[in-house]
Amino acid sequence: MRINVSVERVTLEGVPLAPQQVPALRRVLEAELGRLLAEGSSAPPGGAVPVLRAQMPAPASGDGAVWGAAIAGAASSAVLP
């Protein structure tokens, strides 16, 4: 199975990240979300998801990679059954 993940926009409110952490967040979010979806028990239907809302506990770290992985986990939980 092949899954391509492209995140056009992520809106985060109240996230304590420095601007230089944003590229790491995006890179890890796309990679981790693709990995989690590929490992899911069933593939989600094809096509785009225009809006996905998910809640998660805020990581204590200000590291973009940590936030990206946490967001990917929350997003995959919202997409996969």
C-alpha angles and dihedrals in degrees: 000000000000123000123184116197123194120171111205098181137359119192115201125178123205095001113153098219126136114231091249089062094061097083091053090049092052094045095049093041093056095043096044094043090052091049094048093047092048090051093047117116091244131017117247116242114278122261138057127312104218096197129012121181120192135164126218140163111266115251114239090227126089089210114122092215092056091049091046092054092047093049091048090053092051093045094049090050089054093049103040121068 
